[in-house]
Amino acid sequence: MKRENQKAKILVIRDLLLETDELHPLTSADLIAALKERGIQAERKSVADDLMTLADYGMDIESVAVGKRKGYYLASRAFEPAELKMLVDSVQAAKFLSPKKTRRLIKKLAALSSRGEAALLKRQLYISDRGKTDNESVFYNIDAIHGAIAEDREITFVYWQYDLNKKRVPRKAGARYCVSPFALVWDDEFYYLIAYDAADARIKHYRVDKMNRITIAETERQGKDTFAAIDMSAYTSRNFSMFAGEEADVVLDCDASVIGVIVDRFGMDVSIHPHEDGFTAFVRVAVSEQFFGWVAALGGAVRIRSPKPVQEQFLALLDRVRDAQK
């Protein structure tokens, strides 16, 4: 038993150092006491040797004065505090994660920082369950989809929606969907599967948190030529909230005040022509009610100039909305 404990000593010291930072160092006496609590006997010289070995291995161990003694701490680690904060914020905001999974992931992220930094992360954290999915199988879904893509296989699944009682009910009376998966995209705080539906001969999108009982089929994926021709980054920028529609080249007449909105939506490569009253933007979009809603939300600062059929669809939608309020 003693031999096993001695072999574990350097690993325990490593774990103890992972919880340190410049404000929370550990002296040799601290390390010896912590090892003793774990049933491991150690002397100051052996602890010093282990610290040197860990430093040689690549751990960035620094020392600082703690009274008349030296305190040791880990000066750098894989993630800086600001990077962990960004990751924690992303997990917190992701609607495709359940509240339970959100808390579990944040706990794991906090464990990558020092004890002091982890406490700070938790103090700054506020988890809202509103808008979070209650589907605990999302991670299994993502794993199954990645497996199908790696194996070049189609998948089948049941797709659900909410009824008026806020209960999950399967679409198509529970009939299984069969598609060829090609990509997973995180858009508007949800994960989407982008897949090819051979029956309809077109690309479709599915919310991963609304997929259940995914199975990998024996049949090979279809639609490879279709996906080979797609620039996925450009494709996702054209599909608002991943609602697909017929793609069209659209001319937008814009006020100068929304140049940032246009660049954020369509990227730095968007084609614009400045003019006296603002600028004209030439974009390619999937024409859908979600695109029209985006235009309407800008309060007239963006106008659809062409093509005429797209402009007419937008005006017809506005008429329907106005009539529905009567």
C-alpha positions, -999 to +999 in steps of 0.1 A: +000+000+000+028+024+009+045+018-024+013+025-043+009+057-023+044+068-031+039+062-068+008+084-067+026+112-048+037+132-077+003+129-093-014+142-062+010+172-061+002+179-097-036+179-088-029+202-059-010+227-080-038+228-106-059+245-079-033+272-071-027+306-085-005+336-074-030+346-047-034+310-035+000+293-034+010+262-015+042+259+006+061+227+010+045+223+044+011+227+028+018+200+002+032+176+029+001+181+050-022+176+020-004+144+011-006+131+046-044+136+046-044+113+016-023+087+034+009+096+016+041+103+036+065+128+022+095+148+032+105+183+021+133+171-002+111+146-020+084+173-025+111+196-039+123+168-063+087+162-075+082+200-081+113+200-102+102+169-121+068+185-128+085+217-140+108+197-163+077+180-176+063+213-187+042+227-158+047+264-154+055+264-116+065+297-100+072+306-064+062+336-043+071+346-007+046+333+019+059+348+051+094+334+054+087+305+032+082+298-005+048+292-019+044+274-052+017+280-078+008+272-114+015+304-133-002+294-166-026+267-177-043+256-209-071+282-206-068+318-194-095+331-170-110+353-198-111+323-222-129+302-196-154+330-189-162+331-226-167+293-227-189+294-196-210+322-211-214+302-243-226+271-224-249+293-203-265+309-234-268+276-255-305+268-257-298+233-270-284+223-236-306+213-208-303+231-174-288+199-159-262+195-187-254+232-185-245+230-148-225+199-154-204+214-182-198+246-163-186+227-134-161+208-156-150+241-172-145+257-137-123+227-128-098+238-155-090+269-135-075+275-101-097+273-070-098+311-067-107+316-103-133+288-102-150+306-072-150+339-092-166+321-122-193+307-101-200+341-084-204+357-118-227+330-131-264+331-135-281+302-152-316+309-165-336+278-173-359+298-195-356+288-232-334+258-223-343+224-238-356+196-216-342+170-239-314+153-221-304+132-252-288+161-272-252+149-265-261+114-275-277+128-307-246+147-316-224+117-310-246+095-332-246+121-360-208+124-359-206+086-360-229+084-391-209+111-409-176+093-401-191+060-413-207+076-444-242+064-434-277+077-434-296+081-401-332+076-391-349+094-362-382+106-348-388+143-349-410+160-324-428+193-318-449+208-289-487+205-288-510+231-272-505+214-238-468+220-241-462+183-245-437+167-269-455+149-297-439+132-327-443+146-362-457+125-390-475+104-364-442+090-353-429+079-387-392+079-388-373+104-409-344+091-431-317+116-442-280+118-451-262+139-424-234+162-435-229+190-410-238+203-375-242+240-372-247+261-341-269+290-351-291+313-330-282+294-298-294+260-312-276+231-328-289+222-363-283+192-385-278+200-421-288+169-441-298+158-476-333+143-479-332+120-509-370+116-510-374+153-517-340+157-534-331+188-513-312+200-483-331+203-450-324+215-415-333+198-382-330+210-346-308+184-329-327+189-296-359+179-313-345+146-326-351+114-308-341+077-311-314+083-337-301+052-354-273+048-380-287+031-411-268+006-432-274+027-464-248+050-477-252+088-476-267+105-506-264+140-519-226+142-518-224+163-550-249+188-536-228+193-505-195+194-523-207+225-541-216+243-508-195+269-490-209+261-455-199+294-440-217+314-467-246+289-467-253+295-430-252+333-434-279+331-461-303+310-440-319+331-413-323+310-381-317+280-403-351+283-420-344+272-455-360+288-486-355+294-523-321+312-527-321+345-545-298+374-552-314+403-534-307+440-536-311+459-503-313+497-500-299+506-466-294+536-443-258+543-433-266+535-397-271+497-404-237+490-421-226+471-390-258+450-390-252+441-427-215+432-421-224+412-390-251+392-410-233+387-443-196+391-435-168+414-446-170+402-482-206+415-487-208+437-518-219+472-510-222+505-531-222+537-510-245+565-521-256+599-507-284+585-485-266+553-473-256+523-493-269+494-515-260+459-505-261+429-529-267+397-509-277+361-516-303+349-491-327+320-486-360+338-490-382+330-460-405+346-435-375+347-411-356+368-436-386+391-440-389+394-402-352+404-400-358+432-426-390+443-408-372+444-374-348+470-388-377+495-389-374+507-424-336+512-423-334+483-449-356+481-480-359+453-505-354+468-539-352+437-561-361+412-574-397+423-577-412+389-567-392+390-534-403+425-527-439+415-534-437+385-510-424+408-483-453+433-488-478+405-489-465+392-455-468+427-440-504+429-453-512+395-437-496+406-404-516+439-404-549+421-413-543+396-385-542+424-359-577+437-369 
